[in-house]
Amino acid sequence: MAWWEGMVTSELLKLEPGEIERILNSAFSQISHEQFMAATRAIKTEATRRGLLKVNQSA
């Protein structure tokens, strides 16, 4: 993960789930599918590592 991805992930995890969803939906409309999926995987990995998302819980 690039340093900036960690910074973005850290900031997103401070937000409420509904706000995260709004931001991600907006981002998805502006970037490629591959970039969006990579960002989503990074967020899910970090949220799981921090104990905010259980391994079998969907993001």
C-alpha positions in Angstrom: 0.0 0.0 0.0 1.4 3.4 -0.9 1.8 6.0 1.9 -1.1 8.1 0.6 -3.4 5.1 0.6 -2.7 4.6 4.3 -3.5 8.2 4.9 -6.8 8.1 3.0 -7.8 4.9 4.7 -7.0 6.3 8.2 -9.2 9.3 7.5 -12.1 7.3 6.0 -12.1 5.0 9.0 -12.9 8.0 11.3 -16.2 8.6 9.4 -19.7 7.2 9.9 -20.5 4.2 7.5 -23.1 6.3 5.6 -20.6 9.0 4.9 -17.9 6.5 3.8 -20.5 5.0 1.4 -21.3 8.4 0.0 -17.6 9.3 -0.6 -16.9 5.9 -2.2 -19.9 6.2 -4.5 -18.7 9.6 -5.6 -15.2 8.4 -6.1 -16.4 5.4 -8.1 -18.0 7.8 -10.6 -14.7 9.6 -11.1 -12.1 6.8 -11.3 -11.7 3.5 -13.1 -13.2 0.3 -11.7 -9.8 -1.2 -11.1 -8.7 1.8 -9.0 -11.9 1.8 -7.0 -11.6 -1.9 -6.3 -8.0 -1.5 -5.2 -9.0 1.3 -2.8 -11.9 -0.7 -1.4 -9.6 -3.7 -0.8 -7.1 -1.5 1.0 -9.9 0.0 3.2 -11.3 -3.4 4.0 -7.9 -4.8 4.9 -7.1 -1.9 7.2 -10.5 -2.0 8.8 -10.1 -5.7 9.5 -6.6 -5.2 10.9 -7.9 -2.6 13.3 -10.7 -4.8 14.4 -13.4 -2.6 12.9 -14.5 -5.2 10.5 -14.8 -8.9 11.2 -13.1 -11.3 8.8 -16.4 -12.8 7.5 -18.3 -9.4 7.6 -18.8 -7.7 4.2 -17.5 -4.1 3.8 
